Amino acid sequence: MLLPGSVFAIDIEEVVWGFNNQQTSGKCIPLSILLRNNTPEAFDEPVQLNRLQYGGSKTGAPLMRKVFVAPFSSQWVQFYPYIIESYQEDWSLNWGPRFVYGQKLTRAANNISSDSRLNAVRSRIILSRSDALVQKQGYFKQFPEELFPPSVTATDSLDEILIGHVPRWDAARKASFMDWLYQGGVVHLLPDDATGENLSFTSSMVELNSPLDSFRIGEGLVIRHTLKMSQMSENVLIAAVNKIHDQEAENILHRKPEARQSKTVTSQYSAQRYGDINSRLMHQLTDLTHPDHNWPLIYLMSFLYLFMIFPGCFLFNKRQKNSRYRNSLLFILFTVVCFSTIFWSIGKRGYGEKTTINSLLIAQPLPGNYFDTTCWINSFVTNGGKYQFISNGEGSIFTTAQDTERINGIIANGIDGFFQADIPAFSSRPFMYRIKVPSTKPECHIVDYELNRDGNLEDLMLEFQPGLPANHSRIQILFREKLYSIVQTKEKNRSLFKLKQGGVIPVTTWRTKLNSDLGYGPRYAYGNQDKDANEVYSKLYESLVIKSLDLTTEEQVVNYRDHQARFKLFYYCDIPDEFKLKTDVQGDQQGRILFVYDFALPEKQIAENNEPTDP
């Protein structure tokens, strides 16, 4: 009533969740909000995006950014929230003094076509011009080009894009798009919707001007179509992508690849997600700093405290002749203060009083000397206070990835992003973030390889120059549905990798890694036993590999089969300094990083692959 102008200063006109107006579980998605200023004064204030619990109370750390909206005008504002469960996510946008004013955001409706068997797992959109509305055209959603995120770290929920015009992007969005494509995105290029000619791109997107009908940019795939946008359907896109994959496999195998057969394992293996894998990874890091309290002494003091309250207070009161009421209150106050000090003293001693930051990272190369990195952090401190975490890179997106605890702090994502949070003494603060990190990328050369008659990898030799980071713990190659162990040898400024004979396991054997050793029960099973950090990090390797493949169910792991003409190298080692977090937490920073490199097998001459035939 006292500040009506602040209440109605802005209004929410439109909300777009992700790319196809869907909340994608387990990912940070772009949330685009169109704000309207209905007053004659400019709106120039910070706004907050808050996750809500079932009762409407706020949880986690709020996402904050400064917003300017001119009088009687509209402005798009973009946040990057982390979605835990798409069916139960509620959020609110808050502003004003102490952010007391707000409006609840409408949850995205399930408005994707139900006649496609892949819509539930694939995000396909049509990139439309800036003045287009977020609506459905044919089989796919339109997504305005101006809402495309300026960093690749916010594109995890996007799989394929249909483009029928040259987007008018700034340098940041062009780089973000090319980074997304390089990492495995699929682009369908259609003739210009105005002239009917092939699209002509400029500056950093000139690689898309290749005259070929299909070509690769990094791991990504670009396909040209002659159909109109209204003729594009799910079946057309699937057939076009499968045709390219089959042709690439045929060039390597020198024969037609095996027909795709879907395994019927639904009745045998679960198709349900085992909770949120990111939360479970952070839980494992938190559990590394395991309390070793003196529980017998704590239990003894607890019973003594209860005895002092009753019957101790009652017996003390009976012995008083005068001022019984006042003396009893003083007795209770003295007991509470005394035992609070005792519990505080003996309760904190079991942590070793050592500030530690435990980390897990997945890093995938990008064009130039950059890596797209996903990080899980747990910071344990012995001195309470407000701490700030900043990563050395671009497009940082921080999130607490939990919906149970309200955190006294703020998150600012994007350029100069940071996470500031209050951490009480002798406690932990887990969180995760996405970041584009500058780091020298080694050059890789496939020296030689050999496939057997079944198309499986028989031999392989790789050369990295300069060599990969030292102190590795695991190295493996993933080809099709099998993992191969690797032997590394170092020579001066290069590293050589060769297949280790007999070290082959199918990905299927890791299906149990989705629900074992990652639950919330093991913390209590350890009791007072200390966990060995190296052993825990070693066990988490398989979970990181599964996470890098974006597999969330047993059924997906069992059905997994990678490209028949490409392979992945997993290199698990200590974290290099350039990937470590910048923070004012004064303590050791330890952990592991999983480098994921994707390679295409080079085409070899037929005579090298086929045995000589009889005359």
N, C-alpha and C positions, 0 to 999 in steps of 0.2 A: 504493500500500500504506500510505503514511503518512496520507493524508487520504481514507479510504473514504467518509466522510459527504458530501464535496463531489462525489464521483463519482455517487452515487445520490440527490443532493438533489432533483433534478427529473427527470421523465420526460415524453416527448412522446406525448400520447394521440392527437392528430389534427392533420393539416396540410391547409389549404385554399389552393390556389393561385388567385389572382385571384377572379373571381366565379363562373365555371362549372368551377372546379377544373382550369384549363388555364393553361399558361405562354404568354403572348402575347408574341411577339417584337417588339422595338423599343419597348416600353412599360414604365413603372414600374407594377407591379401590387401590390395588397394581398396580402400573405402572412400568413395567420392561423394561429397555432400555439396549440394547447390544451396548456398545461403542467400537470403533476400533481405536487404536493408530497407525497412519500411518507414524510416524516419528522415527528416531533412538534415541530420547530422551524420558524419562519417562514423562508421563502427571500426575502431582501431584498438582491439583488446585481445588478450590471450583467451583461447577456448580449450576446453578439455574434452577428451573422449574417454568415457569410463565404462568398464565392464560391470554388469549388474548381476547380483545373485537372484535367486528365486523371489526373495522378499523385497527386492528393489534396492538393497544396500549395495554400495560400491565395493569392489574387490580388485586386488592387484594394484599396479601403479598406473595412474592416469597418463594418457598420451596428450601432450600439450604442444600447441603451436600458436604463433601470433597471426591474427587475421585482420585484414583491412578490406572493408566493403564500403564503397562510395555511397552517398545518399541516393535512395530510390533506385538501386541497382543490384545485380546479382553477381556472385562470385563462387567458383568451384573451389572447394577445400578438400585436400586428400590426406587421409590417415592410413596407417598400415597396421591394423590390429591382427593379433594372432587368434585363430579360430580353433577352439578345443573340440567342441561338438557342434556341428552345424544346426542340429535340431533344437538346441537349447541355449543359443547365444542371444543375450539381450544387452544392449548398449544404450548409453545416453550421451548427448552433447550438452556440455554445461558452460556457462559464462557468467559474467557479473561479479560483484564483490564476493570473494571466497567461493566463487563458482556455485552459488546457491540456486541460480536459475538454470533451467535445462529443459530438454525435450527428449523423450524416448524415441529411438530410431526404430522404424518399422522393419521387421525381419523380412528378408527376401522370400518371395513366394516360389514354390516349385513350379516354374513356368517353362521348363525345357520339354521339348517334344518327347512323348512317351513311346514313339514307334522306333526308337533307335536303341540298339543293345549296348552302345558304348557311351551314351550321353552321361551315364553316371560316373564315368571315370575319365572322360576326355573333355577338355574345355576348348571348344572351337568357336571363333568369333569372326565377324566381318568388320574390318576396320573402316569406319565411316568418316565422313568429313565432320569438321568441328561443329557445324550448325545442325547436325542430325540428332534426333532424339534416341534415347536408349530403348530400342524396341526390337521386335523380332521381324526379320525379313527372310521369308522362305523357311529353311531348316535351321538357321543360325541367328544368334543375337547380333545386333549392331553395337559397336563400341566406338564412341567418338574418339578421334585421334588425339584430341587435347587432353584426354584423361589417361593416356598411356604413361606409366610411371617413368620418372627420369632416371631410375637406377634398376639394374637387372635384379637386385636383391628383392624387389617387390613383384617379380614375374613368375614365382613358383607355381601359381595356380593356372598358368596359361600353357596350352599345348600346341594349338594350330591357329594360324591367322589367314584369312582370305583378304587380299588387297586388290582393289580395282581402280586405285588412283594413287598419285604420289602424295604422301602425307606432308603437311607443312609443319615440320618439327624443328625444335631448336637442337643444338649440338648434343645436349645431354640426353634427350629422348632418342636421337639417332643412335648414339652409342649404346644406350640401354637396349634398343631393339636388336642391334647387331650382336651384342653380348648374349641376349636371349637366344638368338638364332644359332650362334656359335656353339652353345651348350646343348643343342639337340632339338631346338624348336623346328616346326614345319611351317613353311610359308607357301601359300598357293597364290601365284600371280595370275591375274586375269587381265585381258585387254583393257585399256583405258576406257572408263565408262562414258567418256565424252567423245573421244576421237576413234576408238576402236583399235588404236595402235598399241604396241608394246610400251610398257611404262619405262620412263627414263629417269633414273635416280642420280643424285649428285652427292658430292662431298664424301662422307664416310660410308655411304650406302651404294657406291658405284659398283661393288661386287655383284649386286643384284641385276646388273645390266648384261650379264652373260647371255649370249644368243642360244645357248643350249636349252633343250626342253626340260631338263632336270640337271641339277648340279648340287654339290655339297659345299657348305661353308663351315669349316670345322666339323662338328658332329651334326650340325643342322642340315636340313634338306629343303631345297627350293624347287618347286614344280610349276611349270607354265601350263595354263589351260586355255582352250579356245572357246569354251562355253561361256554363256552369260551368267551373271551372278544368280539370277532366278533359277537357273538350271542346275546349280551346284547342290548336291545332297550328301548325306552321310556315306551312302554307298559309293558315290563317285570319288570322294576323298579317300576312302579306305582302299578302293581298287587302285587308285593312282599311286598311293604310298606303297602298297604291297607289290605292285609291278616293278617299282624302282628297287625295292629290297631284293626281289627275286633276280633281277638283272645283275645287281652287284654281286650276289652270291654265285650266280652262274659264271661270272667273269673269273671268280676265284676257283670254283670247283671244276669248271670246264664241262659242266653238265647241269641239267635242270635241278634245282634244289628240291628237297623233299616237300611234299604237299603239307600245308599246315593242318594239323589235327589237334583239336581242343581235347584235353584230357578231362574225363568225367571223374572228378575227384571231390565234387561237392559233398557227397554223402560220407566221404571218408575223412576229409579235412575241413576245418572250420573256415567259413568265409567272413567271420566277424572280426573286427578290429579288437586287439587286446589293449584297450585304453589308448592313451596318448604316449607314443614312444619318446617324444621329447621330454615329457614330464618324468618318465621313468629313467631316462639318461641323467637328468639333473638329480634325481633321487639317488642314483648310484654315486654321483660325485659328492653329494651331501653326506652320504654314509661313509665316505673315506675318512672324514674327521669324526671318528666314533667316540662318544663319551665313555670314559672308564671311571665312573664315579665310585666312591667308597660307599656302596649301597648298604652294607651292614651298619655303618655309622649313621647313615641317613635314616634308615628304618628305626634305629634305636632312638635317635633324637626326635623322630616323628611321634613315637609312642610316649616319650617323655613330655613332649609338647602337649599332647592330648591329655596326659595325666595332670599337667599343671593347670589346664583349663578346667577339667573336671576329673576327679573330685578335688584337685588341688585348691582351686579358687573357693570351693565350698568349705573345705577344712580351714583355709586361711580366714574366711569370713566369720566362722564360728569362734575363732580365738580372739576376735576383735571385741573390745568393750565399748569403744566410742568410734563414731564416724565410720561405721561399717560400710555404708554405701560408697563413700568417697575412697576409702582404702581398697575396697574390692576393685573399683575401676582402675586405680593406680596399679594394683597387682596385675590385672589383665593387660594394661598398657605396657608395663615393664616386661611381662612374659612375651608379648607379641614382638616388641622391639628386640629383645634379647635373642629369641629364636630366629627371627628374620635375619639378623646378623650372622648367626651360626650357619643357617642354611645357605646364605649367600656365600659364605667363606668356603664351606666344604663342597658346595655344589659346583663351583667354578674350577676346582683344582684338577678335575679329571681330564681336561682337554689338552693338557700339555702346554697351555699358554703360548701357542705358537701360531701367528697369523699365516694362513696358507690360502693360495688360490689354486684350485684344481680345475683343469680344462680339458675339453674334448673338441676337436675340430675336424671338419671335412672341407677340403680345398680342391676345387676344379679349375683348370686353367681357362683363361679368357684371352681374347686377342691382345697382343702387346704383352707387356710384363705385368699381368694382373691375375689374381685368383679370386673366384667367387667362393666365399667362405661361409660356412655355417658353424656356429660356436655354441657350446654349452659350458657354463661357468658356475662354479660355486666358490664364493668368497667367505672364508671364516676369519673373524677378527677377534682379538682379545680386548681391544679398547673400543667401546661403543661410540657411535657418532654418525654423521652424515658423510657418505663416501660417494665419489663420482667415478664413473667408468667411461672411458673414451677409447674407441678403436682407431688404429692408424689406417685409415682407408676412406672409401667413398660410399655414399648411400647406406649408412648404417641404420639398421632397424632393430631396436631392442624390445624385448618382451619378457615378462615374468612367466608366461605360459602356465598360469595356474588360476583357479577361480575359487580359492578357499580363504585366502588371507588378504586383508587390506594392507597395503604397504605405504608407509609415510615417505613419499618421494615423487619424482616426476620422470617422464621419458620424453625426450625430444628426438624424433627420427628425421632422417634425411641429411642435408648438408650440416656439418658440424654437430651431428647427433650425439647424444650422451644419455646415460642413465644415472640418476642421482637417487640414492636410497639411504634410509636410516637403518643401520645394523646395530642391534644391541650388543653389549659386551658378551663375549664367549657364545656367539651364535653365528649362523650361516645365512647367506643370502644367495639362493640359486636364481639364475636367469639365463636366457639365450639371446643370441643376436645374429643377424646376417650382415655381411660387409664385403665390399670389393677391395681387396688388399693389394697394394703394389708390391711386387716381388719378382725377382729375376726368374724367368721361365726357361728351363733347360731345353735344348734342342734334342729331339729323339730321332734316331735312324733305325729302321728295321733292317738288320743285317741279312737275315735269312729266316725262312720258316718252311715247315713241311706239314702237309695234311695227309691223313691216311685215307683209305678207300671210303670210310664212313663219313668223311668230312670233319673229323675231330683233329685237334692239334697234336701233331706228332713231335715237332721240334720247333724252337723259336729262339732267336738271339736278337737282343735289343742293345742299342748303344745310346747313352745319355751323355751330353756334353754341354755345360759342365756337369759333374756328377750330382746325384741327389743328396739330400742331407744325410749326415751320418747318424749312428746310433738307432738304426731301424730295428724293429722287433718282428715284423711280418711283411712278406712280399708275396703277392699272388697275381695270377693272370686269370681273368674270366673270359672264356670263349664259349659261345652258345650257352649251355646250361651246366658247364663244368668249371671248377676252379683248379688251377695248376700251380704248384709250388715253384718258386723261382730261387735260383742261386745267383748271388751278386758277387762280382769281382771288380775291384777298383784299380785303375791304371792311370797314374798321374792325374789329369784333370777330366777324367771320364769314368763312367760306370758301365759295365757290361752285365747283361742279365741273360740267363739261359735257363731253360726248363730243367727242373729237377726230376729225374726219373722216378716213377712210382708215386709221386705226390699229387694225385688227382682225386678230387672228391666232387660229387654232384651238389649243386646248390640246394637240392631238396633236403639234404641232411641238416640244414640250418633252419628248418621251419620251426623248430621248438625254441629258437632264440627270441622269438617274438613274445614269449610268455614265461620263459625261465630266466632266473637270476636278474629279472628286471622288475619284479613286483614290489609291493610295499611291505611284504612280510619279512624278507630276509634281514631287515634292520634289527628286528627283535630276536631273530634266531641266533645272531652272533653273540648275544649277551655282552659280556665285557671283553670279548676277544678283539684284538687289534687286527685290522685288515691290512694286508700288504698291498700298497698302492700299485706296484708293478704287476702283481697278479690280477688285480681288478681291471687295470687298463688292458691287460692281455685278453681277459675274458670279454671285454666290450668291443673287441675288434670285429667279431662277426655281426654284432648289432649295428655297428657303424656301416659296414658293407651293405647290409640289408636296407638301412636308412638311405644310403646313397643311391640305391636302386629304386627307391620310393615304393617298397613293398610293405604292406601293412597287414596282410592276412596270411594264414597258412596256405590257403588255396592259391594265392598269388605267387608265393615262394615255390610251391610245387609245380605250378604251370609256367614258371619263368623260363624263357628261352631267348637269349640275346641274338643280335644280328649275326648272320652266318659269314659275313665278310668283315666284321669289325671285332675288336676285343678291347678289354679294359685292364689297366694295370693298377693294382692297389698297393700303395707304399705307405706303411704304418711306422711312424718314427716320433722322436721327441719334437717338441714345438720349436721351430726356429724363432729367433728374437723378433723378426719383423712381423710375426703373426701374434705376438703376445699383446695382451690388453694393457692400455695405458690407464693407470688409476693411482689415487693417492693412498691406497691400501699398501702399507709397508710390510711386505712379506714375500715369501717364496712363491713363484708362479711355476707350476709344474703341470704336465699333461702330455697328451699324444695328439698327433695330427694324422689324418688319413688323406693322402694325396690320391686323386682319382684321375687317371689319364685315359683318354679314349683314342684308339688308333684304327685306321683302315688298313687291312692287309693289302699290300701292293699286288697288282696283277702280274703273274709270272707267265713265261712262255709255256705253251702246251707241252713241249718236249721235256720240260723240267718236272712236270707234274704227272704225266702219264707214262706208264711203262711202254717200252717199244713193242710194237705189234709184230706178229709173224708175217712174212712176205706172202 
